[in-house]
Amino acid sequence: MFAKPKRVVGKVFIHCSASDNPAHDNVETIRQWHKARGFTDIGYHFYINKTGSILNGRYIEKIPAAQEGHNKGSIAICLGGLNHFSQEQFFALKKFCGEIKAVLPEVTFHGHCEVSSKTCPNFDYKKVLAS
């Protein structure tokens, strides 16, 4: 269950891990990638693996390092995958975003692609959330 953070949050950004390799479908791999890029920790607050499990990443009270120039006041959720995502992931994302909205009714949801030149999250997140 999602717990309201103490910091002000107005946006949730949805990302993909940019890898369909099963060996990369975990928080620790993403954390290693981000630390290698100079981050202090994984950039995302939550990671949804192929089985639909929602795993904790960066501490929710910390600003994410996920969408340059748009991190303050946001939460970052990453789904494992590049071109292949599971129905379990989509179900978990929709349910979890519903929980977030129940706790933070003013929050809006966005794809990383809305604030960068990337195609991330590489799926129609609006359709998933509306289904």
N, CA, C and O atoms as CSV, one atom per row, in Angstrom:
chain,resi,resn,atom,element,x,y,z
A,1,MET,N,N,0.838,-1.184,0.000
A,1,MET,CA,C,0.000,0.000,0.000
A,1,MET,C,C,0.881,1.244,0.000
A,1,MET,O,O,1.878,1.306,0.719
A,2,PHE,N,N,0.516,2.213,-0.792
A,2,PHE,CA,C,1.286,3.449,-0.925
A,2,PHE,C,C,1.048,4.357,0.277
A,2,PHE,O,O,-0.096,4.601,0.662
A,3,ALA,N,N,2.125,4.853,0.864
A,3,ALA,CA,C,2.048,5.787,1.989
A,3,ALA,C,C,2.444,7.185,1.515
A,3,ALA,O,O,3.430,7.353,0.798
A,4,LYS,N,N,1.675,8.168,1.919
A,4,LYS,CA,C,1.907,9.555,1.504
A,4,LYS,C,C,3.282,10.031,1.968
A,4,LYS,O,O,3.607,9.943,3.152
A,5,PRO,N,N,4.087,10.535,1.032
A,5,PRO,CA,C,5.388,11.086,1.441
A,5,PRO,C,C,5.211,12.423,2.150
A,5,PRO,O,O,4.193,13.094,1.978
A,6,LYS,N,N,6.193,12.804,2.940
A,6,LYS,CA,C,6.163,14.096,3.643
A,6,LYS,C,C,6.458,15.240,2.680
A,6,LYS,O,O,5.991,16.360,2.886
A,7,ARG,N,N,7.224,14.968,1.642
A,7,ARG,CA,C,7.557,16.018,0.681
A,7,ARG,C,C,6.389,16.233,-0.277
A,7,ARG,O,O,5.561,15.341,-0.465
A,8,VAL,N,N,6.326,17.404,-0.873
A,8,VAL,CA,C,5.256,17.737,-1.814
A,8,VAL,C,C,5.486,16.994,-3.133
A,8,VAL,O,O,6.578,17.040,-3.701
A,9,VAL,N,N,4.454,16.316,-3.605
A,9,VAL,CA,C,4.512,15.573,-4.861
A,9,VAL,C,C,3.302,15.943,-5.708
A,9,VAL,O,O,2.163,15.875,-5.246
A,10,GLY,N,N,3.563,16.336,-6.955
A,10,GLY,CA,C,2.484,16.697,-7.862
A,10,GLY,C,C,2.441,15.857,-9.124
A,10,GLY,O,O,1.438,15.853,-9.837
A,11,LYS,N,N,3.539,15.138,-9.407
A,11,LYS,CA,C,3.612,14.354,-10.645
A,11,LYS,C,C,4.222,12.987,-10.376
A,11,LYS,O,O,5.073,12.817,-9.504
A,12,VAL,N,N,3.756,12.022,-11.157
A,12,VAL,CA,C,4.347,10.687,-11.179
A,12,VAL,C,C,4.824,10.455,-12.604
A,12,VAL,O,O,4.051,10.583,-13.554
A,13,PHE,N,N,6.097,10.112,-12.752
A,13,PHE,CA,C,6.662,9.808,-14.058
A,13,PHE,C,C,6.845,8.300,-14.194
A,13,PHE,O,O,7.329,7.630,-13.282
A,14,ILE,N,N,6.448,7.787,-15.350
A,14,ILE,CA,C,6.535,6.357,-15.625
A,14,ILE,C,C,7.655,6.122,-16.636
A,14,ILE,O,O,7.754,6.804,-17.656
A,15,HIS,N,N,8.487,5.143,-16.322
A,15,HIS,CA,C,9.688,4.834,-17.094
A,15,HIS,C,C,9.722,3.354,-17.451
A,15,HIS,O,O,8.937,2.559,-16.935
A,16,CYS,N,N,10.642,2.998,-18.341
A,16,CYS,CA,C,10.986,1.602,-18.578
A,16,CYS,C,C,12.487,1.452,-18.322
A,16,CYS,O,O,13.235,2.429,-18.357
A,17,SER,N,N,12.907,0.230,-18.069
A,17,SER,CA,C,14.321,0.000,-17.751
A,17,SER,C,C,15.205,-0.029,-18.993
A,17,SER,O,O,16.430,0.006,-18.877
A,18,ALA,N,N,14.608,-0.093,-20.170
A,18,ALA,CA,C,15.329,-0.138,-21.452
A,18,ALA,C,C,16.100,-1.438,-21.637
A,18,ALA,O,O,17.121,-1.465,-22.325
A,19,SER,N,N,15.612,-2.522,-21.018
A,19,SER,CA,C,16.232,-3.823,-21.212
A,19,SER,C,C,15.183,-4.922,-21.084
A,19,SER,O,O,14.423,-4.963,-20.116
A,20,ASP,N,N,15.154,-5.809,-22.072
A,20,ASP,CA,C,14.293,-6.983,-22.002
A,20,ASP,C,C,15.058,-8.216,-21.506
A,20,ASP,O,O,14.509,-9.317,-21.477
A,21,ASN,N,N,16.313,-8.031,-21.120
A,21,ASN,CA,C,17.134,-9.144,-20.631
A,21,ASN,C,C,16.615,-9.581,-19.257
A,21,ASN,O,O,16.594,-8.765,-18.335
A,22,PRO,N,N,16.196,-10.838,-19.090
A,22,PRO,CA,C,15.680,-11.300,-17.800
A,22,PRO,C,C,16.662,-11.092,-16.637
A,22,PRO,O,O,16.237,-10.904,-15.497
A,23,ALA,N,N,17.947,-11.125,-16.912
A,23,ALA,CA,C,18.949,-10.931,-15.857
A,23,ALA,C,C,18.949,-9.499,-15.320
A,23,ALA,O,O,19.497,-9.241,-14.248
A,24,HIS,N,N,18.343,-8.569,-16.054
A,24,HIS,CA,C,18.309,-7.162,-15.640
A,24,HIS,C,C,17.018,-6.790,-14.915
A,24,HIS,O,O,16.853,-5.636,-14.519
A,25,ASP,N,N,16.111,-7.729,-14.733
A,25,ASP,CA,C,14.782,-7.443,-14.195
A,25,ASP,C,C,14.779,-7.419,-12.670
A,25,ASP,O,O,14.081,-8.200,-12.023
A,26,ASN,N,N,15.574,-6.508,-12.110
A,26,ASN,CA,C,15.662,-6.392,-10.657
A,26,ASN,C,C,16.201,-5.017,-10.272
A,26,ASN,O,O,16.847,-4.346,-11.076
A,27,VAL,N,N,15.936,-4.617,-9.061
A,27,VAL,CA,C,16.336,-3.299,-8.560
A,27,VAL,C,C,17.857,-3.168,-8.488
A,27,VAL,O,O,18.403,-2.120,-8.832
A,28,GLU,N,N,18.535,-4.206,-8.051
A,28,GLU,CA,C,19.986,-4.101,-7.851
A,28,GLU,C,C,20.736,-3.828,-9.151
A,28,GLU,O,O,21.704,-3.067,-9.153
A,29,THR,N,N,20.309,-4.434,-10.250
A,29,THR,CA,C,20.963,-4.165,-11.533
A,29,THR,C,C,20.790,-2.700,-11.926
A,29,THR,O,O,21.744,-2.045,-12.346
A,30,ILE,N,N,19.567,-2.196,-11.787
A,30,ILE,CA,C,19.301,-0.794,-12.132
A,30,ILE,C,C,20.101,0.120,-11.210
A,30,ILE,O,O,20.653,1.127,-11.654
A,31,ARG,N,N,20.164,-0.230,-9.934
A,31,ARG,CA,C,20.953,0.564,-8.967
A,31,ARG,C,C,22.419,0.618,-9.399
A,31,ARG,O,O,23.039,1.680,-9.352
A,32,GLN,N,N,22.971,-0.516,-9.817
A,32,GLN,CA,C,24.362,-0.549,-10.277
A,32,GLN,C,C,24.558,0.329,-11.504
A,32,GLN,O,O,25.540,1.066,-11.590
A,33,TRP,N,N,23.626,0.257,-12.459
A,33,TRP,CA,C,23.713,1.100,-13.654
A,33,TRP,C,C,23.706,2.577,-13.281
A,33,TRP,O,O,24.499,3.358,-13.806
A,34,HIS,N,N,22.813,2.958,-12.377
A,34,HIS,CA,C,22.695,4.365,-11.997
A,34,HIS,C,C,23.912,4.842,-11.202
A,34,HIS,O,O,24.383,5.962,-11.400
A,35,LYS,N,N,24.412,4.008,-10.318
A,35,LYS,CA,C,25.622,4.382,-9.568
A,35,LYS,C,C,26.817,4.526,-10.506
A,35,LYS,O,O,27.657,5.403,-10.307
A,36,ALA,N,N,26.901,3.675,-11.523
A,36,ALA,CA,C,27.985,3.778,-12.508
A,36,ALA,C,C,27.904,5.099,-13.278
A,36,ALA,O,O,28.918,5.593,-13.771
A,37,ARG,N,N,26.719,5.660,-13.379
A,37,ARG,CA,C,26.528,6.958,-14.048
A,37,ARG,C,C,26.747,8.129,-13.087
A,37,ARG,O,O,26.624,9.285,-13.492
A,38,GLY,N,N,27.071,7.848,-11.817
A,38,GLY,CA,C,27.369,8.898,-10.857
A,38,GLY,C,C,26.230,9.241,-9.908
A,38,GLY,O,O,26.366,10.143,-9.082
A,39,PHE,N,N,25.103,8.531,-10.013
A,39,PHE,CA,C,23.996,8.760,-9.080
A,39,PHE,C,C,24.385,8.191,-7.718
A,39,PHE,O,O,25.235,7.305,-7.630
A,40,THR,N,N,23.765,8.698,-6.668
A,40,THR,CA,C,24.033,8.173,-5.325
A,40,THR,C,C,23.283,6.877,-5.057
A,40,THR,O,O,23.650,6.118,-4.160
A,41,ASP,N,N,22.230,6.621,-5.836
A,41,ASP,CA,C,21.391,5.438,-5.653
A,41,ASP,C,C,20.601,5.228,-6.942
A,41,ASP,O,O,20.764,5.984,-7.900
A,42,ILE,N,N,19.761,4.224,-6.968
A,42,ILE,CA,C,18.841,4.049,-8.085
A,42,ILE,C,C,18.000,5.322,-8.207
A,42,ILE,O,O,17.643,5.926,-7.196
A,43,GLY,N,N,17.691,5.721,-9.407
A,43,GLY,CA,C,16.962,6.964,-9.616
A,43,GLY,C,C,15.467,6.861,-9.383
A,43,GLY,O,O,14.812,7.871,-9.128
A,44,TYR,N,N,14.912,5.648,-9.465
A,44,TYR,CA,C,13.473,5.431,-9.361
A,44,TYR,C,C,13.059,5.065,-7.940
A,44,TYR,O,O,13.815,4.429,-7.205
A,45,HIS,N,N,11.861,5.470,-7.569
A,45,HIS,CA,C,11.333,5.104,-6.249
A,45,HIS,C,C,10.788,3.678,-6.230
A,45,HIS,O,O,10.888,2.972,-5.226
A,46,PHE,N,N,10.208,3.266,-7.366
A,46,PHE,CA,C,9.589,1.945,-7.431
A,46,PHE,C,C,9.953,1.273,-8.749
A,46,PHE,O,O,10.124,1.927,-9.778
A,47,TYR,N,N,10.066,-0.039,-8.688
A,47,TYR,CA,C,10.387,-0.848,-9.864
A,47,TYR,C,C,9.365,-1.980,-9.939
A,47,TYR,O,O,9.147,-2.693,-8.960
A,48,ILE,N,N,8.745,-2.139,-11.102
A,48,ILE,CA,C,7.767,-3.211,-11.306
A,48,ILE,C,C,8.389,-4.239,-12.240
A,48,ILE,O,O,8.618,-3.968,-13.419
A,49,ASN,N,N,8.660,-5.430,-11.694
A,49,ASN,CA,C,9.306,-6.461,-12.502
A,49,ASN,C,C,8.283,-7.216,-13.348
A,49,ASN,O,O,7.084,-6.951,-13.267
A,50,LYS,N,N,8.758,-8.147,-14.152
A,50,LYS,CA,C,7.902,-8.861,-15.112
A,50,LYS,C,C,6.785,-9.658,-14.443
A,50,LYS,O,O,5.756,-9.911,-15.070
A,51,THR,N,N,6.964,-10.056,-13.186
A,51,THR,CA,C,5.908,-10.796,-12.488
A,51,THR,C,C,4.848,-9.863,-11.904
A,51,THR,O,O,3.826,-10.321,-11.394
A,52,GLY,N,N,5.094,-8.552,-11.982
A,52,GLY,CA,C,4.152,-7.580,-11.433
A,52,GLY,C,C,4.439,-7.202,-9.993
A,52,GLY,O,O,3.654,-6.485,-9.371
A,53,SER,N,N,5.548,-7.671,-9.459
A,53,SER,CA,C,5.924,-7.275,-8.095
A,53,SER,C,C,6.417,-5.835,-8.101
A,53,SER,O,O,7.190,-5.432,-8.971
A,54,ILE,N,N,5.963,-5.073,-7.125
A,54,ILE,CA,C,6.389,-3.681,-6.980
A,54,ILE,C,C,7.479,-3.651,-5.916
A,54,ILE,O,O,7.240,-3.967,-4.751
A,55,LEU,N,N,8.668,-3.268,-6.337
A,55,LEU,CA,C,9.839,-3.286,-5.462
A,55,LEU,C,C,10.271,-1.864,-5.147
A,55,LEU,O,O,10.180,-0.975,-5.994
A,56,ASN,N,N,10.739,-1.658,-3.936
A,56,ASN,CA,C,11.224,-0.341,-3.533
A,56,ASN,C,C,12.583,-0.064,-4.123
A,56,ASN,O,O,13.439,-0.946,-4.190
A,57,GLY,N,N,12.779,1.173,-4.554
A,57,GLY,CA,C,14.062,1.643,-5.045
A,57,GLY,C,C,14.564,2.745,-4.132
A,57,GLY,O,O,14.836,2.515,-2.954
A,58,ARG,N,N,14.684,3.942,-4.683
A,58,ARG,CA,C,15.118,5.110,-3.916
A,58,ARG,C,C,14.087,5.408,-2.825
A,58,ARG,O,O,12.884,5.244,-3.033
A,59,TYR,N,N,14.566,5.842,-1.677
A,59,TYR,CA,C,13.686,6.214,-0.567
A,59,TYR,C,C,12.710,7.292,-1.037
A,59,TYR,O,O,13.124,8.277,-1.647
A,60,ILE,N,N,11.427,7.114,-0.760
A,60,ILE,CA,C,10.372,7.981,-1.273
A,60,ILE,C,C,10.538,9.452,-0.860
A,60,ILE,O,O,10.071,10.345,-1.568
A,61,GLU,N,N,11.185,9.705,0.255
A,61,GLU,CA,C,11.364,11.091,0.703
A,61,GLU,C,C,12.492,11.808,-0.047
A,61,GLU,O,O,12.663,13.018,0.094
A,62,LYS,N,N,13.246,11.069,-0.829
A,62,LYS,CA,C,14.319,11.669,-1.627
A,62,LYS,C,C,13.803,11.992,-3.022
A,62,LYS,O,O,12.996,11.252,-3.585
A,63,ILE,N,N,14.274,13.098,-3.569
A,63,ILE,CA,C,13.922,13.483,-4.931
A,63,ILE,C,C,14.508,12.445,-5.881
A,63,ILE,O,O,15.653,12.031,-5.698
A,64,PRO,N,N,13.750,12.010,-6.896
A,64,PRO,CA,C,14.295,11.015,-7.822
A,64,PRO,C,C,15.382,11.602,-8.712
A,64,PRO,O,O,15.543,12.819,-8.803
A,65,ALA,N,N,16.106,10.732,-9.352
A,65,ALA,CA,C,17.071,11.105,-10.394
A,65,ALA,C,C,16.628,10.330,-11.623
A,65,ALA,O,O,17.238,9.327,-11.992
A,66,ALA,N,N,15.559,10.805,-12.253
A,66,ALA,CA,C,14.931,10.001,-13.299
A,66,ALA,C,C,14.516,10.785,-14.539
A,66,ALA,O,O,14.526,10.241,-15.643
A,67,GLN,N,N,14.156,12.040,-14.373
A,67,GLN,CA,C,13.735,12.844,-15.515
A,67,GLN,C,C,14.337,14.235,-15.346
A,67,GLN,O,O,13.758,15.111,-14.703
A,68,GLU,N,N,15.500,14.411,-15.934
A,68,GLU,CA,C,16.313,15.616,-15.749
A,68,GLU,C,C,15.482,16.887,-15.909
A,68,GLU,O,O,14.762,17.064,-16.892
A,69,GLY,N,N,15.605,17.764,-14.917
A,69,GLY,CA,C,14.902,19.030,-14.919
A,69,GLY,C,C,13.468,18.943,-14.414
A,69,GLY,O,O,12.786,19.962,-14.302
A,70,HIS,N,N,13.009,17.742,-14.110
A,70,HIS,CA,C,11.620,17.545,-13.680
A,70,HIS,C,C,11.536,16.596,-12.484
A,70,HIS,O,O,10.509,15.953,-12.269
A,71,ASN,N,N,12.602,16.513,-11.717
A,71,ASN,CA,C,12.632,15.577,-10.599
A,71,ASN,C,C,11.932,16.102,-9.345
A,71,ASN,O,O,11.251,15.347,-8.651
A,72,LYS,N,N,12.099,17.382,-9.058
A,72,LYS,CA,C,11.517,17.951,-7.838
A,72,LYS,C,C,9.997,17.813,-7.882
A,72,LYS,O,O,9.366,18.091,-8.902
A,73,GLY,N,N,9.424,17.384,-6.771
A,73,GLY,CA,C,7.982,17.245,-6.678
A,73,GLY,C,C,7.420,16.065,-7.429
A,73,GLY,O,O,6.242,16.059,-7.789
A,74,SER,N,N,8.257,15.049,-7.674
A,74,SER,CA,C,7.782,13.905,-8.445
A,74,SER,C,C,8.122,12.573,-7.781
A,74,SER,O,O,8.946,12.482,-6.871
A,75,ILE,N,N,7.448,11.562,-8.281
A,75,ILE,CA,C,7.714,10.163,-7.950
A,75,ILE,C,C,8.058,9.481,-9.261
A,75,ILE,O,O,7.437,9.769,-10.284
A,76,ALA,N,N,9.033,8.583,-9.252
A,76,ALA,CA,C,9.440,7.864,-10.463
A,76,ALA,C,C,9.174,6.373,-10.292
A,76,ALA,O,O,9.612,5.745,-9.329
A,77,ILE,N,N,8.433,5.824,-11.271
A,77,ILE,CA,C,8.123,4.393,-11.311
A,77,ILE,C,C,8.721,3.831,-12.599
A,77,ILE,O,O,8.543,4.402,-13.676
A,78,CYS,N,N,9.425,2.716,-12.482
A,78,CYS,CA,C,10.041,2.075,-13.650
A,78,CYS,C,C,9.492,0.663,-13.816
A,78,CYS,O,O,9.410,-0.101,-12.854
A,79,LEU,N,N,9.120,0.327,-15.042
A,79,LEU,CA,C,8.749,-1.043,-15.387
A,79,LEU,C,C,9.922,-1.688,-16.095
A,79,LEU,O,O,10.517,-1.092,-16.993
A,80,GLY,N,N,10.253,-2.892,-15.698
A,80,GLY,CA,C,11.327,-3.620,-16.355
A,80,GLY,C,C,10.937,-3.985,-17.768
A,80,GLY,O,O,9.909,-4.628,-17.981
A,81,GLY,N,N,11.743,-3.582,-18.744
A,81,GLY,CA,C,11.476,-3.925,-20.123
A,81,GLY,C,C,11.895,-2.826,-21.078
A,81,GLY,O,O,12.200,-1.705,-20.672
A,82,LEU,N,N,11.904,-3.169,-22.344
A,82,LEU,CA,C,12.199,-2.224,-23.421
A,82,LEU,C,C,11.067,-2.260,-24.438
A,82,LEU,O,O,10.405,-1.252,-24.685
A,83,ASN,N,N,10.853,-3.433,-25.024
A,83,ASN,CA,C,9.779,-3.614,-26.001
A,83,ASN,C,C,8.750,-4.643,-25.551
A,83,ASN,O,O,7.696,-4.786,-26.171
A,84,HIS,N,N,9.055,-5.355,-24.479
A,84,HIS,CA,C,8.180,-6.425,-24.004
A,84,HIS,C,C,7.848,-6.208,-22.537
A,84,HIS,O,O,8.728,-6.172,-21.677
A,85,PHE,N,N,6.552,-6.065,-22.276
A,85,PHE,CA,C,6.050,-5.876,-20.921
A,85,PHE,C,C,4.952,-6.904,-20.686
A,85,PHE,O,O,4.279,-7.324,-21.627
A,86,SER,N,N,4.771,-7.307,-19.446
A,86,SER,CA,C,3.770,-8.334,-19.141
A,86,SER,C,C,2.448,-7.694,-18.695
A,86,SER,O,O,2.413,-6.556,-18.228
A,87,GLN,N,N,1.389,-8.446,-18.850
A,87,GLN,CA,C,0.089,-7.986,-18.352
A,87,GLN,C,C,0.130,-7.815,-16.833
A,87,GLN,O,O,-0.554,-6.954,-16.282
A,88,GLU,N,N,0.930,-8.634,-16.167
A,88,GLU,CA,C,1.090,-8.501,-14.712
A,88,GLU,C,C,1.683,-7.130,-14.351
A,88,GLU,O,O,1.278,-6.506,-13.371
A,89,GLN,N,N,2.640,-6.681,-15.156
A,89,GLN,CA,C,3.223,-5.358,-14.921
A,89,GLN,C,C,2.173,-4.265,-15.110
A,89,GLN,O,O,2.066,-3.351,-14.293
A,90,PHE,N,N,1.402,-4.364,-16.187
A,90,PHE,CA,C,0.396,-3.349,-16.460
A,90,PHE,C,C,-0.680,-3.340,-15.377
A,90,PHE,O,O,-1.126,-2.271,-14.958
A,91,PHE,N,N,-1.098,-4.512,-14.923
A,91,PHE,CA,C,-2.082,-4.602,-13.847
A,91,PHE,C,C,-1.536,-3.957,-12.574
A,91,PHE,O,O,-2.231,-3.187,-11.912
A,92,ALA,N,N,-0.282,-4.278,-12.238
A,92,ALA,CA,C,0.339,-3.724,-11.030
A,92,ALA,C,C,0.475,-2.209,-11.138
A,92,ALA,O,O,0.222,-1.491,-10.171
A,93,LEU,N,N,0.876,-1.719,-12.319
A,93,LEU,CA,C,1.019,-0.273,-12.512
A,93,LEU,C,C,-0.315,0.429,-12.320
A,93,LEU,O,O,-0.394,1.432,-11.611
A,94,LYS,N,N,-1.356,-0.087,-12.943
A,94,LYS,CA,C,-2.671,0.541,-12.831
A,94,LYS,C,C,-3.145,0.555,-11.376
A,94,LYS,O,O,-3.608,1.581,-10.878
A,95,LYS,N,N,-3.029,-0.568,-10.713
A,95,LYS,CA,C,-3.460,-0.660,-9.313
A,95,LYS,C,C,-2.644,0.290,-8.426
A,95,LYS,O,O,-3.205,1.004,-7.595
A,96,PHE,N,N,-1.345,0.293,-8.604
A,96,PHE,CA,C,-0.472,1.126,-7.780
A,96,PHE,C,C,-0.742,2.613,-8.026
A,96,PHE,O,O,-0.781,3.401,-7.081
A,97,CYS,N,N,-0.926,2.994,-9.284
A,97,CYS,CA,C,-1.233,4.397,-9.583
A,97,CYS,C,C,-2.572,4.794,-8.976
A,97,CYS,O,O,-2.752,5.936,-8.554
A,98,GLY,N,N,-3.510,3.857,-8.930
A,98,GLY,CA,C,-4.782,4.114,-8.245
A,98,GLY,C,C,-4.588,4.365,-6.761
A,98,GLY,O,O,-5.236,5.233,-6.177
A,99,GLU,N,N,-3.689,3.595,-6.156
A,99,GLU,CA,C,-3.381,3.797,-4.732
A,99,GLU,C,C,-2.732,5.161,-4.508
A,99,GLU,O,O,-3.055,5.858,-3.546
A,100,ILE,N,N,-1.823,5.534,-5.396
A,100,ILE,CA,C,-1.161,6.836,-5.284
A,100,ILE,C,C,-2.198,7.946,-5.413
A,100,ILE,O,O,-2.189,8.893,-4.627
A,101,LYS,N,N,-3.084,7.841,-6.389
A,101,LYS,CA,C,-4.111,8.858,-6.623
A,101,LYS,C,C,-5.055,8.979,-5.429
A,101,LYS,O,O,-5.523,10.075,-5.121
A,102,ALA,N,N,-5.337,7.873,-4.759
A,102,ALA,CA,C,-6.203,7.895,-3.584
A,102,ALA,C,C,-5.563,8.667,-2.435
A,102,ALA,O,O,-6.258,9.318,-1.655
A,103,VAL,N,N,-4.255,8.595,-2.334
A,103,VAL,CA,C,-3.523,9.283,-1.262
A,103,VAL,C,C,-3.152,10.706,-1.660
A,103,VAL,O,O,-3.115,11.604,-0.819
A,104,LEU,N,N,-2.876,10.905,-2.950
A,104,LEU,CA,C,-2.481,12.213,-3.487
A,104,LEU,C,C,-3.434,12.571,-4.635
A,104,LEU,O,O,-3.060,12.436,-5.800
A,105,PRO,N,N,-4.650,13.021,-4.333
A,105,PRO,CA,C,-5.665,13.209,-5.378
A,105,PRO,C,C,-5.299,14.219,-6.465
A,105,PRO,O,O,-5.854,14.156,-7.562
A,106,GLU,N,N,-4.395,15.131,-6.194
A,106,GLU,CA,C,-4.033,16.159,-7.178
A,106,GLU,C,C,-2.911,15.716,-8.123
A,106,GLU,O,O,-2.578,16.430,-9.068
A,107,VAL,N,N,-2.337,14.555,-7.871
A,107,VAL,CA,C,-1.196,14.102,-8.664
A,107,VAL,C,C,-1.612,13.817,-10.107
A,107,VAL,O,O,-2.734,13.387,-10.376
A,108,THR,N,N,-0.679,14.068,-11.027
A,108,THR,CA,C,-0.893,13.738,-12.438
A,108,THR,C,C,0.169,12.733,-12.871
A,108,THR,O,O,1.244,12.652,-12.277
A,109,PHE,N,N,-0.150,11.965,-13.921
A,109,PHE,CA,C,0.728,10.902,-14.384
A,109,PHE,C,C,1.293,11.255,-15.755
A,109,PHE,O,O,0.594,11.792,-16.614
A,110,HIS,N,N,2.585,10.938,-15.942
A,110,HIS,CA,C,3.293,11.331,-17.156
A,110,HIS,C,C,4.271,10.244,-17.573
A,110,HIS,O,O,4.772,9.490,-16.739
A,111,GLY,N,N,4.536,10.171,-18.863
A,111,GLY,CA,C,5.593,9.319,-19.372
A,111,GLY,C,C,6.886,10.112,-19.414
A,111,GLY,O,O,6.868,11.328,-19.601
A,112,HIS,N,N,7.992,9.437,-19.244
A,112,HIS,CA,C,9.297,10.089,-19.329
A,112,HIS,C,C,9.442,10.834,-20.660
A,112,HIS,O,O,10.074,11.888,-20.734
A,113,CYS,N,N,8.843,10.262,-21.706
A,113,CYS,CA,C,8.917,10.851,-23.048
A,113,CYS,C,C,8.318,12.257,-23.126
A,113,CYS,O,O,8.616,13.001,-24.060
A,114,GLU,N,N,7.498,12.621,-22.178
A,114,GLU,CA,C,6.885,13.949,-22.181
A,114,GLU,C,C,7.869,15.054,-21.815
A,114,GLU,O,O,7.627,16.226,-22.101
A,115,VAL,N,N,8.976,14.680,-21.184
A,115,VAL,CA,C,9.954,15.686,-20.753
A,115,VAL,C,C,11.361,15.380,-21.267
A,115,VAL,O,O,12.338,15.971,-20.805
A,116,SER,N,N,11.461,14.459,-22.220
A,116,SER,CA,C,12.765,14.132,-22.793
A,116,SER,C,C,12.566,13.707,-24.252
A,116,SER,O,O,11.439,13.552,-24.722
A,117,SER,N,N,13.661,13.530,-24.938
A,117,SER,CA,C,13.592,13.079,-26.334
A,117,SER,C,C,13.502,11.559,-26.432
A,117,SER,O,O,13.458,11.013,-27.534
A,118,LYS,N,N,13.473,10.879,-25.305
A,118,LYS,CA,C,13.394,9.419,-25.286
A,118,LYS,C,C,11.965,8.954,-25.558
A,118,LYS,O,O,11.017,9.726,-25.418
A,119,THR,N,N,11.818,7.686,-25.950
A,119,THR,CA,C,10.497,7.105,-26.168
A,119,THR,C,C,9.959,6.426,-24.906
A,119,THR,O,O,8.839,5.915,-24.900
A,120,CYS,N,N,10.734,6.424,-23.879
A,120,CYS,CA,C,10.400,5.825,-22.585
A,120,CYS,C,C,9.068,6.383,-22.074
A,120,CYS,O,O,8.894,7.602,-22.050
A,121,PRO,N,N,8.151,5.554,-21.678
A,121,PRO,CA,C,8.281,4.172,-21.229
A,121,PRO,C,C,8.082,3.105,-22.300
A,121,PRO,O,O,8.042,1.918,-21.975
A,122,ASN,N,N,7.959,3.491,-23.559
A,122,ASN,CA,C,7.850,2.537,-24.673
A,122,ASN,C,C,6.555,1.728,-24.684
A,122,ASN,O,O,6.496,0.682,-25.330
A,123,PHE,N,N,5.537,2.180,-23.998
A,123,PHE,CA,C,4.195,1.604,-24.083
A,123,PHE,C,C,3.213,2.736,-23.800
A,123,PHE,O,O,3.588,3.775,-23.258
A,124,ASP,N,N,1.971,2.526,-24.168
A,124,ASP,CA,C,0.945,3.553,-23.994
A,124,ASP,C,C,0.445,3.540,-22.545
A,124,ASP,O,O,-0.554,2.899,-22.219
A,125,TYR,N,N,1.159,4.256,-21.702
A,125,TYR,CA,C,0.816,4.250,-20.274
A,125,TYR,C,C,-0.579,4.829,-20.024
A,125,TYR,O,O,-1.258,4.412,-19.085
A,126,LYS,N,N,-1.012,5.780,-20.846
A,126,LYS,CA,C,-2.347,6.372,-20.675
A,126,LYS,C,C,-3.424,5.310,-20.892
A,126,LYS,O,O,-4.420,5.269,-20.170
A,127,LYS,N,N,-3.218,4.462,-21.882
A,127,LYS,CA,C,-4.165,3.370,-22.156
A,127,LYS,C,C,-4.165,2.367,-21.005
A,127,LYS,O,O,-5.221,1.887,-20.590
A,128,VAL,N,N,-2.974,2.054,-20.491
A,128,VAL,CA,C,-2.875,1.108,-19.364
A,128,VAL,C,C,-3.604,1.659,-18.149
A,128,VAL,O,O,-4.356,0.931,-17.501
A,129,LEU,N,N,-3.397,2.923,-17.829
A,129,LEU,CA,C,-4.025,3.509,-16.646
A,129,LEU,C,C,-5.536,3.659,-16.819
A,129,LEU,O,O,-6.274,3.636,-15.834
A,130,ALA,N,N,-6.004,3.813,-18.053
A,130,ALA,CA,C,-7.430,3.990,-18.310
A,130,ALA,C,C,-8.190,2.675,-18.449
A,130,ALA,O,O,-9.420,2.661,-18.409
A,131,SER,N,N,-7.465,1.574,-18.610
A,131,SER,CA,C,-8.132,0.282,-18.861
A,131,SER,C,C,-8.848,-0.268,-17.636
A,131,SER,O,O,-9.448,-1.341,-17.701
